[in-house]
C-alpha cells in the first residue's frame, strides 16, 4: 500500500455504539484520560493544547470485535502478540490542539477513524494533512465513521511519508478520533 486508503462508513453500528457509550462516560466524568504531553514524543506535541487519550486495551470484547472487522481489509493474525503490539485509543482534541508532522515509524498498520457526529465546519481546523507517494499534500476533515488507513511504515522510511493535523480553532467542538496501531513498537 503506497497511499492512504479512505473508507467511509467502515465500522458496524455495534462498534460505533460501544465507542459512543465510552465517549458518553468520559464526557460525564466517569472515565479517566491521559494527556498526550505525558507520553508522546516532544517533537509531535510541540506547543499543542491538550489532546486526551483513552486507552481501549481493557475493553476486551470491543477490541476483539474491532480486530474481526479490521480483518476484512487487513489480516491482524499475521502479527501475533507478544511480538507485535495492537494498540487502540480514543483521541479527544480541544481548542488549540494539533499534532505536528511525523511518520508513525515502527508500526506496520495505522488507522484514524473520526467519531464526531456533527457535520464538521472546515473553519474549525482539525484537518489531517498527509503526503501521498507522488509528494502531493492531501487533507481529510473529520466525518463520522470515516477511516483513513496509513501506508505501511516502510513507505514512510523510504519516502519520508508524513502526516499532521491543523490546529483546532477556538470555536470548534472537540475533535474525536480512534487510532489503531499494529507494530513491534508501542505508540
Secondary structure by P-SEA (a helix, b strand, c coil): ccbbbbbcccccaaaaaaaaaaaaaaaaccbbbbbccccccccccccccbbbbbbcccaaaaaaaaaaaacccccccccccccbbbbbbbbbbcccccccccccccccbbbbbbcccccccccccccccccccccbbbbbcccccbbbbbccccccccccccccccccccccccccbbbbbbccccc
